[in-house]
Amino acid sequence: SDSGSDSEDSSLSDSELQEAFAKGALKPGLNVVLEERPKRRNDTDGLKQCLAEFRQQLAWVERLDVTLGPVADPVSQNASTSDAVDPENDFQREMSFYRQAQAAVLEALPRLRKLQVPTRRPDDYFAEMAKSDQQMQKIRQKLKSKQEAMERSEKAKQLRAMRKYGKKVQVEVLQRRQKEKKNMLNAVKKYQKGLSDKLDFLDEEQTSSQGNKKGNPSQRTKKGPNAKRRYKNQKFGFGGKKKGSKWNTKESFNDVSSFQSKVAHNKGPGKGGRGGKGGKKALNKRPGKRARQKMKNRAR
């Protein structure tokens, strides 16, 4: 039955299209050309009737309706009428809406204050959020992960740039070395063939190697002795002149504060008194063979 009704509707529509085509109302294609556009209807009486039906006689504080024109333009000092606003101009249209809302606010605020209706939110007022804490936590985690991904991407870009720069420097150094080697080999070949009697390339190589050594950052930053040398200097001193360090001077010759008469006259513990020249060392020394023989003869 459904297919039959569809076929009837299609057949009716086809027949109507054929009649219209026969009358010449159709141009090439399947669109019906209208002779004139339908007129728009502005039923003012019907609109007023609908407005009277849903209008309720309530106090203004319950309705809060304000009907005013736009506020005066501060530049031109006159209120712009609706006729002066071009509806196709977006800027003028939005500015007219803004000025009309501004005029409504200037009219409604004094009336609300007169009725003692608060118009500002208290400082200790906390409105409940539409989204739950779990949803906000998810959003926070997503933002955090996005920021971390951006930081990782930035670090990767920097590393790639550094690698590219290092590779470029390395290639330049290798090319320079190859060029120097090639020039040196050419100079050696010329010298071997007798085309040149100068050995300047050897001096240049030696000076370049010395320049590389001087230009080494570790050599430039190294100042003063190392830790081992500093420890030995602290323990043993800094060395200095050894030869003639015990020679007598005029000051030491005139200085007699360390003179000891007992030691000078062989009365001290270290000289004379017991055993002659050696002191204690002479007592501990073993007598010779002849001295031992004399001691034996005396004992007999």
DOSEKOL-527090 format. One record per residue (C-alpha): x, y, z; residue in three letters. Coordinates in steps of 0.5 Angstrom, whole numbers, padded with zeros to 4 digits, always signed. Layout:
XYZAla
...
END
This chain:
+0000+0000+0000Ser
+0006+0005+0002Asp
+0009+0003-0005Ser
+0002+0004-0009Gly
+0001+0011-0005Ser
+0009+0013-0007Asp
+0008+0011-0014Ser
+0001+0015-0014Glu
+0004+0021-0011Asp
+0010+0021-0016Ser
+0005+0020-0022Ser
+0001+0026-0020Leu
+0007+0030-0019Ser
+0010+0028-0026Asp
+0003+0029-0029Ser
+0003+0036-0026Glu
+0010+0037-0029Leu
+0008+0035-0036Gln
+0002+0040-0036Glu
+0007+0046-0033Ala
+0012+0044-0039Phe
+0006+0044-0044Ala
+0004+0051-0042Lys
+0011+0053-0042Gly
+0012+0055-0035Ala
+0018+0051-0034Leu
+0025+0053-0037Lys
+0030+0047-0038Pro
+0031+0044-0032Gly
+0026+0041-0026Leu
+0025+0048-0023Asn
+0018+0052-0023Val
+0020+0059-0025Val
+0015+0064-0020Leu
+0012+0070-0024Glu
+0013+0074-0017Glu
+0016+0074-0010Arg
+0011+0073-0005Pro
+0010+0079-0001Lys
+0012+0079+0006Arg
+0006+0081+0011Arg
+0006+0085+0017Asn
+0000+0084+0021Asp
+0000+0089+0026Thr
-0007+0088+0029Asp
-0005+0081+0030Gly
+0001+0082+0034Leu
-0002+0087+0039Lys
-0007+0082+0040Gln
-0002+0077+0042Cys
+0001+0082+0046Leu
-0005+0083+0050Ala
-0006+0076+0051Glu
+0000+0074+0055Phe
+0001+0081+0058Arg
+0000+0081+0066Gln
-0001+0086+0070Gln
+0005+0086+0075Leu
+0009+0090+0079Ala
+0015+0093+0075Trp
+0020+0090+0080Val
+0017+0083+0078Glu
+0017+0085+0070Arg
+0024+0089+0070Leu
+0022+0091+0063Asp
+0025+0098+0060Val
+0023+0101+0053Thr
+0028+0106+0051Leu
+0031+0109+0045Gly
+0039+0109+0045Pro
+0043+0113+0049Val
+0046+0120+0046Ala
+0053+0119+0042Asp
+0058+0122+0046Pro
+0061+0125+0040Val
+0056+0128+0036Ser
+0052+0129+0043Gln
+0045+0127+0040Asn
+0041+0120+0040Ala
+0042+0116+0033Ser
+0035+0114+0031Thr
+0033+0107+0028Ser
+0033+0110+0021Asp
+0040+0113+0021Ala
+0042+0106+0023Val
+0044+0102+0017Asp
+0042+0094+0018Pro
+0047+0092+0013Glu
+0053+0095+0017Asn
+0055+0090+0023Asp
+0058+0096+0027Phe
+0053+0101+0027Gln
+0048+0095+0028Arg
+0052+0093+0034Glu
+0053+0100+0037Met
+0046+0101+0037Ser
+0044+0095+0041Phe
+0050+0097+0046Tyr
+0047+0104+0047Arg
+0040+0102+0047Gln
+0042+0097+0053Ala
+0046+0103+0056Gln
+0040+0107+0056Ala
+0036+0101+0059Ala
+0042+0100+0065Val
+0042+0108+0066Leu
+0034+0108+0067Glu
+0033+0101+0071Ala
+0039+0102+0076Leu
+0036+0108+0080Pro
+0029+0105+0080Arg
+0032+0099+0083Leu
+0036+0103+0088Arg
+0030+0107+0090Lys
+0026+0100+0091Leu
+0032+0097+0095Gln
+0034+0092+0091Val
+0041+0090+0091Pro
+0045+0090+0084Thr
+0052+0088+0086Arg
+0054+0081+0088Arg
+0057+0080+0095Pro
+0064+0079+0096Asp
+0063+0073+0100Asp
+0058+0070+0095Tyr
+0061+0063+0092Phe
+0057+0061+0086Ala
+0056+0053+0084Glu
+0060+0051+0078Met
+0056+0048+0073Ala
+0062+0043+0072Lys
+0064+0038+0077Ser
+0071+0037+0081Asp
+0072+0031+0077Gln
+0071+0034+0070Gln
+0076+0040+0072Met
+0081+0035+0074Gln
+0081+0032+0067Lys
+0081+0039+0064Ile
+0087+0040+0068Arg
+0091+0034+0067Gln
+0089+0035+0059Lys
+0092+0042+0060Leu
+0098+0039+0064Lys
+0100+0034+0059Ser
+0099+0039+0053Lys
+0104+0043+0056Gln
+0109+0038+0057Glu
+0108+0035+0050Ala
+0110+0042+0048Met
+0116+0043+0052Glu
+0118+0036+0050Arg
+0117+0038+0043Ser
+0121+0045+0044Glu
+0127+0041+0047Lys
+0127+0036+0041Ala
+0127+0042+0037Lys
+0133+0045+0041Gln
+0137+0038+0041Leu
+0136+0037+0033Arg
+0139+0045+0032Ala
+0145+0043+0036Met
+0146+0037+0033Arg
+0145+0040+0026Lys
+0150+0046+0028Tyr
+0155+0041+0031Gly
+0155+0037+0025Lys
+0156+0043+0021Lys
+0162+0045+0025Val
+0165+0038+0025Gln
+0164+0038+0017Val
+0168+0044+0017Glu
+0174+0042+0021Val
+0174+0036+0017Leu
+0174+0040+0010Gln
+0179+0044+0013Arg
+0184+0039+0015Arg
+0183+0035+0009Gln
+0185+0042+0005Lys
+0191+0043+0009Glu
+0193+0036+0008Lys
+0192+0036+0001Lys
+0196+0043+0001Asn
+0202+0040+0005Met
+0202+0034+0000Leu
+0203+0038-0006Asn
+0208+0042-0003Ala
+0212+0035-0001Val
+0211+0033-0008Lys
+0214+0040-0011Lys
+0220+0039-0006Tyr
+0221+0032-0008Gln
+0221+0034-0016Lys
+0226+0039-0014Gly
+0221+0045-0016Leu
+0221+0048-0010Ser
+0227+0049-0005Asp
+0223+0051+0001Lys
+0220+0047+0007Leu
+0216+0053+0010Asp
+0210+0048+0010Phe
+0213+0044+0016Leu
+0214+0051+0020Asp
+0206+0052+0018Glu
+0204+0045+0021Glu
+0208+0046+0027Gln
+0206+0053+0028Thr
+0198+0051+0027Ser
+0199+0045+0032Ser
+0202+0050+0037Gln
+0196+0055+0036Gly
+0191+0049+0037Asn
+0195+0047+0044Lys
+0194+0054+0046Lys
+0187+0055+0044Gly
+0185+0049+0048Asn
+0180+0051+0053Pro
+0183+0046+0058Ser
+0190+0050+0057Gln
+0187+0057+0057Arg
+0183+0056+0064Thr
+0188+0052+0067Lys
+0192+0057+0072Lys
+0197+0055+0078Gly
+0199+0049+0080Pro
+0195+0042+0081Asn
+0193+0039+0087Ala
+0199+0035+0088Lys
+0204+0040+0087Arg
+0200+0045+0092Arg
+0200+0039+0098Tyr
+0207+0038+0097Lys
+0208+0046+0097Asn
+0204+0046+0104Gln
+0208+0040+0107Lys
+0215+0041+0105Phe
+0215+0049+0103Gly
+0217+0052+0096Phe
+0225+0050+0096Gly
+0229+0055+0094Gly
+0237+0056+0094Lys
+0241+0051+0098Lys
+0248+0052+0097Lys
+0251+0057+0102Gly
+0244+0057+0106Ser
+0248+0056+0112Lys
+0254+0061+0111Trp
+0255+0066+0117Asn
+0253+0073+0116Thr
+0255+0079+0120Lys
+0248+0079+0124Glu
+0249+0072+0125Ser
+0256+0073+0127Phe
+0255+0079+0132Asn
+0249+0075+0135Asp
+0251+0071+0141Val
+0244+0070+0145Ser
+0245+0062+0143Ser
+0252+0062+0146Phe
+0252+0056+0152Gln
+0259+0056+0156Ser
+0258+0049+0159Lys
+0257+0046+0152Val
+0263+0051+0149Ala
+0268+0048+0155His
+0266+0041+0154Asn
+0262+0040+0160Lys
+0255+0039+0157Gly
+0252+0032+0156Pro
+0254+0031+0149Gly
+0262+0033+0149Lys
+0267+0030+0153Gly
+0267+0028+0161Gly
+0265+0021+0159Arg
+0269+0017+0154Gly
+0272+0023+0150Gly
+0270+0026+0144Lys
+0264+0022+0142Gly
+0260+0022+0149Gly
+0255+0017+0149Lys
+0256+0015+0142Lys
+0263+0013+0145Ala
+0261+0009+0150Leu
+0256+0005+0146Asn
+0262+0004+0141Lys
+0265-0003+0141Arg
+0273-0002+0143Pro
+0278-0005+0138Gly
+0282-0011+0138Lys
+0288-0008+0141Arg
+0284-0004+0146Ala
+0281-0011+0148Arg
+0288-0014+0148Gln
+0291-0009+0153Lys
+0285-0010+0158Met
+0286-0017+0158Lys
+0293-0016+0160Asn
+0291-0012+0165Arg
+0286-0016+0168Ala
+0292-0022+0169Arg
END
